[in-house]
């Protein structure tokens, strides 16, 4: 994981009465996502983002509402735009 992400702690709370948790994608999460992804594009997306996380290029964060995936976000370790680096 990129420098600084190692210490990131999962977050949880309630929004509009809905309980949620947010955490970096784990290998177990990836296996679950790949098993539930009927669309090959979704499966590729999850695998690609997890690979970026494992390579230290990004953090792949997943938001869960109970056992259901509620959202996802990729935080890049460096900008993809040359002028910003």
ABEGO torsion letter per residue (X at the ends): XBBGAAABBBBBEBBGGBBBBBBBBBAAAAAAAAAABABAAAAAAAAAAAAAAAAGABBBBBBBBEABBABBBBBBABBABAAAX
